[in-house]
Amino acid sequence: LREAAEIAAVVWRVGRDAARRRRRGRLLGRAREGHQARLRRHAARMLVDVYSLAESPELLAREKEEYQITHLAGQVPPMPGLFPLLDECTQRKLRMAVASSGVRPYVMAVLEAVALTDRFSTIVTGDEVKNGKPAPDIFLAAAHAVRVEPQQCVVLEDAPAGVQAAKAAGMLCVAVPNVHTRQLDLSAADLVFPSLNAVRDGLTTLVRL
């Protein structure tokens, strides 16, 4: 068992999770196209081809993203127990990061909608890494950003691809299914908790694993 002091970071996955983030993140976002950005453009191209639309795929993808962001207000309630768990992690001086497959504008809008932008040491998004989940890139980038070795990180995940990514990164993975993922197979995680309240109750044990 590792001592609690050895666990220095909790990596979070936020929603399907300032502009003052690290310069590194901005440079990565400009330098390379992310996995999620490619998926959005591919979907937009299919729409253009199937329906013979006059709009460009790039315009459709951008309008979809803008629409989602505009209509976020009141549509992204935090999971029960989120804020007490964040408070507990802060009290324990655990470094926390967001590692979300979404693109930065959307993730930031989600975090702002639930007043979470200032609760994390760093935020890494899908358009800032070469390979999306289930590849480990995004979790490794988050660990690097908070200056913690992967094996000292705990990942909270709610989807199978994220669980695979966390395990591939060599991190302890705790699955916490949400209302949309409760029927999915999350058994590859090291532990499965029914709620964030349960994670908070078990935090002392978690940081010793």
C-alpha positions as CSV (number, residue, x, y, z in Angstrom):
1,L,0.0,0.0,0.0
2,R,1.2,3.5,-0.8
3,E,1.0,6.2,1.8
4,A,-1.6,8.9,1.4
5,A,1.1,11.5,0.8
6,E,2.2,9.7,-2.3
7,I,-1.1,10.3,-4.0
8,A,-0.7,13.8,-5.3
9,A,-3.4,14.1,-8.0
10,V,-7.0,13.2,-8.8
11,V,-7.7,13.4,-12.5
12,W,-11.3,14.1,-13.4
13,R,-13.3,13.6,-16.5
14,V,-16.1,16.2,-16.9
15,G,-19.3,16.0,-19.0
16,R,-19.9,15.4,-22.6
17,D,-15.7,19.3,-18.7
18,A,-9.7,29.8,-18.1
19,A,-9.0,31.1,-21.2
20,R,-6.1,31.5,-18.8
21,R,-5.0,27.9,-19.0
22,R,-1.4,26.9,-19.5
23,R,0.4,28.3,-22.6
24,R,1.3,24.7,-23.4
25,G,-2.3,23.7,-23.9
26,R,-3.0,26.6,-26.2
27,L,0.1,25.8,-28.3
28,L,-0.9,22.1,-28.6
29,G,-4.4,23.1,-29.6
30,R,-3.0,25.3,-32.4
31,A,-0.3,22.9,-33.5
32,R,-2.3,19.8,-34.1
33,E,-5.7,18.6,-34.8
34,G,-7.4,16.6,-32.1
35,H,-9.3,13.4,-32.3
36,Q,-12.6,15.0,-31.5
37,A,-12.2,17.7,-34.0
38,R,-11.6,15.1,-36.7
39,L,-14.7,13.3,-35.7
40,R,-16.8,16.4,-35.9
41,R,-15.5,17.3,-39.3
42,H,-16.1,13.8,-40.6
43,A,-19.7,13.9,-39.4
44,A,-20.2,17.3,-41.0
45,R,-18.8,16.0,-44.3
46,M,-21.2,13.1,-44.2
47,L,-24.2,15.5,-43.7
48,V,-23.0,17.7,-46.6
49,D,-22.6,14.6,-48.9
50,V,-25.9,12.8,-47.9
51,Y,-28.1,15.9,-48.0
52,S,-26.2,17.8,-50.8
53,L,-25.9,20.8,-48.5
54,A,-24.3,24.1,-49.7
55,E,-22.6,24.8,-46.4
56,S,-19.1,23.7,-45.9
57,P,-18.4,20.9,-43.4
58,E,-16.3,23.3,-41.3
59,L,-19.2,25.8,-41.1
60,L,-21.6,23.0,-40.0
61,A,-19.2,21.8,-37.3
62,R,-18.6,25.3,-36.0
63,E,-22.4,26.1,-35.9
64,K,-23.1,22.8,-34.1
65,E,-20.5,23.6,-31.4
66,E,-21.8,27.2,-31.1
67,Y,-25.4,25.9,-30.7
68,Q,-24.4,23.5,-28.0
69,I,-22.5,26.1,-26.1
70,T,-25.3,28.6,-26.4
71,H,-27.9,26.2,-25.0
72,L,-25.8,24.8,-22.1
73,A,-27.4,27.0,-19.4
74,G,-29.3,24.9,-17.0
75,Q,-28.7,21.7,-19.0
76,V,-25.6,20.4,-17.3
77,P,-26.5,19.8,-13.6
78,P,-23.4,18.5,-11.7
79,M,-23.4,14.9,-10.5
80,P,-24.7,14.6,-6.9
81,G,-21.8,14.9,-4.5
82,L,-19.5,16.7,-6.8
83,F,-18.9,19.8,-4.8
84,P,-18.4,18.0,-1.4
85,L,-15.9,15.8,-3.1
86,L,-14.0,18.7,-4.6
87,D,-14.0,20.4,-1.2
88,E,-12.6,17.3,0.4
89,C,-9.8,17.0,-2.3
90,T,-8.9,20.6,-1.9
91,Q,-8.7,20.3,1.9
92,R,-6.4,17.3,1.4
93,K,-4.3,19.4,-1.0
94,L,-4.7,17.0,-3.9
95,R,-3.9,18.4,-7.3
96,M,-6.9,18.0,-9.6
97,A,-7.2,18.1,-13.3
98,V,-9.9,17.8,-15.9
99,A,-9.2,15.4,-18.8
100,S,-12.1,15.6,-21.2
101,S,-12.5,14.2,-24.7
102,G,-14.5,17.4,-25.7
103,V,-13.0,20.3,-27.5
104,R,-11.8,23.2,-25.3
105,P,-14.6,25.8,-26.1
106,Y,-17.3,23.2,-25.2
107,V,-15.5,21.9,-22.1
108,M,-14.8,25.4,-20.8
109,A,-18.5,26.3,-21.4
110,V,-19.6,23.2,-19.4
111,L,-17.3,24.1,-16.5
112,E,-18.4,27.7,-16.5
113,A,-22.0,26.6,-16.5
114,V,-21.5,24.8,-13.2
115,A,-18.9,27.3,-11.7
116,L,-16.0,24.9,-11.9
117,T,-13.4,26.7,-14.0
118,D,-11.3,27.7,-10.9
119,R,-11.4,24.4,-9.1
120,F,-8.7,22.5,-11.1
121,S,-5.0,22.9,-11.5
122,T,-5.2,22.2,-15.2
123,I,-7.7,21.4,-17.9
124,V,-6.7,19.2,-20.9
125,T,-9.2,18.6,-23.8
126,G,-9.5,16.3,-26.7
127,D,-8.3,18.8,-29.3
128,E,-5.0,19.2,-27.5
129,V,-3.8,15.5,-27.8
130,K,-3.0,13.4,-30.8
131,N,-5.0,10.4,-29.8
132,G,-8.4,10.4,-28.1
133,K,-9.6,7.8,-25.5
134,P,-9.2,4.9,-25.2
135,A,-5.6,5.9,-25.9
136,P,-3.9,7.2,-22.7
137,D,-2.7,10.5,-24.2
138,I,-5.1,12.8,-22.5
139,F,-4.5,11.4,-19.0
140,L,-0.7,11.4,-19.5
141,A,-0.9,15.0,-20.6
142,A,-2.9,15.9,-17.5
143,A,-0.5,14.1,-15.2
144,H,2.4,15.9,-16.9
145,A,0.7,19.3,-16.5
146,V,0.2,18.8,-12.7
147,R,3.8,17.3,-12.4
148,V,2.7,14.0,-11.0
149,E,3.8,10.5,-12.1
150,P,0.9,8.5,-13.7
151,Q,1.1,5.7,-11.1
152,Q,0.4,8.3,-8.4
153,C,-2.8,9.5,-10.1
154,V,-6.4,8.5,-9.5
155,V,-8.9,8.8,-12.4
156,L,-12.6,9.2,-11.9
157,E,-14.3,7.9,-15.1
158,D,-17.9,7.3,-16.2
159,A,-17.4,5.6,-19.6
160,P,-15.7,2.4,-20.9
161,A,-13.3,4.3,-23.3
162,G,-12.2,6.5,-20.4
163,V,-11.6,3.5,-18.2
164,Q,-9.4,1.9,-20.9
165,A,-7.5,5.1,-21.3
166,A,-6.8,5.5,-17.6
167,K,-5.6,1.9,-17.3
168,A,-3.4,2.3,-20.4
169,A,-1.9,5.3,-18.7
170,G,-1.0,3.2,-15.7
171,M,-3.3,5.1,-13.3
172,L,-5.7,3.8,-10.7
173,C,-9.2,4.0,-12.2
174,V,-12.4,4.5,-10.3
175,A,-15.5,4.2,-12.3
176,V,-18.5,6.3,-11.2
177,P,-21.3,5.7,-13.7
178,N,-23.8,8.5,-14.5
179,V,-27.4,8.2,-15.4
180,H,-26.4,7.6,-19.1
181,T,-23.7,5.0,-18.5
182,R,-25.1,2.9,-15.7
183,Q,-25.9,0.1,-18.1
184,L,-22.4,0.0,-19.7
185,D,-19.6,-2.4,-18.8
186,L,-17.2,-0.6,-16.5
187,S,-15.7,-3.7,-14.9
188,A,-12.2,-3.0,-16.3
189,A,-11.9,-0.2,-13.7
190,D,-10.0,-1.0,-10.5
191,L,-13.0,0.0,-8.5
192,V,-16.6,0.9,-9.2
193,F,-18.4,3.4,-6.9
194,P,-22.1,4.1,-7.1
195,S,-21.8,7.8,-6.6
196,L,-19.4,10.7,-6.0
197,N,-20.6,10.7,-2.4
198,A,-19.3,7.2,-2.1
199,V,-16.0,8.3,-3.5
200,R,-15.8,11.0,-0.9
201,D,-16.6,8.6,1.9
202,G,-13.9,6.2,0.6
203,L,-11.2,8.9,-0.2
204,T,-9.0,8.0,2.7
205,T,-8.8,4.4,1.5
206,L,-8.4,5.4,-2.2
207,V,-5.3,7.5,-1.6
208,R,-3.7,4.6,0.1
209,L,-4.2,2.0,-2.7
